[in-house]
């Protein structure tokens, strides 16, 4: 038996706007909305995994224990676009010139990283 990652799910007290933000950020679309309780976003081009956003009354406070690592062919431009769309800058990591990345947080504080796409 082999396991595969089908979806990464975010807890949120306002999942609809968060799902829309991520759909816009990834160039994807909302493909399912179950009464604003659970929303699924598919990435552009059908890439996996899908992202899920579920309504919870008490999201976990503080830094998330799991995060998305996004690859970009133009990290500077994508980071600027995400910041303009409502993300916030957490940190720039450029200590090792062979691998640099930017840590951001989405509008609800979920941290994620953007690095140069690896060949």
C-alpha positions in Angstrom: 0.0 0.0 0.0 1.3 3.5 -0.9 0.1 6.8 0.5 -0.1 10.0 -1.4 -0.9 13.5 -0.4 -4.3 14.4 -1.7 -4.9 17.7 0.1 -3.4 20.1 2.6 -6.2 21.6 4.8 -6.2 24.9 6.7 -8.4 25.5 9.7 -10.0 28.9 9.6 -12.7 30.9 11.3 -13.3 32.5 7.8 -12.5 29.9 5.2 -14.2 31.4 2.2 -12.1 34.6 1.9 -8.9 32.6 2.7 -9.7 30.0 0.1 -10.3 32.7 -2.5 -7.0 34.4 -1.5 -5.1 31.1 -2.1 -7.0 30.4 -5.3 -5.9 33.8 -6.6 -2.4 33.4 -5.3 -1.9 30.1 -7.1 -3.9 31.0 -10.2 -6.3 28.2 -9.2 -10.0 27.9 -8.7 -12.5 27.0 -6.0 -13.8 23.6 -7.2 -16.0 22.8 -4.2 -17.8 24.8 -1.5 -19.8 22.8 1.0 -22.1 25.4 2.6 -19.1 27.7 3.4 -18.0 25.0 5.9 -15.4 23.3 3.6 -13.9 24.8 0.5 -11.5 23.1 -1.9 -9.1 24.9 -4.2 -7.4 23.2 -7.2 -4.2 24.6 -8.5 -3.7 25.9 -12.0 -2.9 23.0 -14.4 -4.3 20.4 -12.0 -1.2 20.2 -9.8 -1.5 18.3 -6.6 -2.2 18.6 -3.8 -5.4 20.4 -3.6 -5.9 22.9 -0.7 -8.8 22.6 1.7 -10.1 25.3 4.0 -12.5 24.2 6.8 -14.5 26.3 9.3 -13.4 25.8 12.9 -14.5 28.0 15.8 -11.1 28.1 17.4 -8.1 27.9 15.0 -4.8 27.0 16.5 -3.0 30.1 17.6 0.7 30.9 16.9 3.0 29.6 14.2 1.5 26.8 12.1 3.3 23.4 12.6 3.1 22.6 8.9 3.5 25.0 6.0 3.6 25.1 2.2 6.8 25.5 0.3 6.1 27.1 -3.1 8.6 27.1 -5.9 8.8 30.1 -8.2 10.5 30.9 -11.5 10.6 34.6 -10.5 10.7 34.7 -6.7 11.1 38.4 -6.4 8.1 39.2 -8.6 5.9 36.5 -7.0 6.8 37.7 -3.5 5.9 41.3 -4.5 2.6 40.1 -6.0 1.7 38.2 -2.9 2.6 41.1 -0.6 0.4 43.4 -2.7 -2.4 40.9 -2.4 -2.4 40.9 1.4 0.4 38.6 2.5 2.9 39.8 5.1 6.7 39.4 5.1 8.0 37.2 7.9 11.6 36.8 6.9 14.2 36.6 4.1 16.5 33.7 4.2 19.7 34.3 2.2 22.4 33.0 4.4 23.3 30.3 1.9 23.6 31.7 -1.6 22.8 28.2 -3.1 19.3 28.2 -1.5 17.4 31.3 -0.6 13.7 31.7 0.2 11.2 34.1 1.6 8.8 33.3 4.4 5.4 35.0 4.2 2.1 34.8 6.0 -1.3 34.7 4.3 -4.0 37.2 5.4 -4.9 34.9 8.3 -1.3 34.4 9.5 -0.6 31.0 8.0 3.1 31.0 7.2 4.5 29.7 3.9 7.7 29.9 2.0 8.6 30.9 -1.6 11.9 29.7 -3.1 13.4 29.6 -6.5 12.0 26.6 -8.4 14.4 23.7 -8.2 15.3 22.1 -11.6 
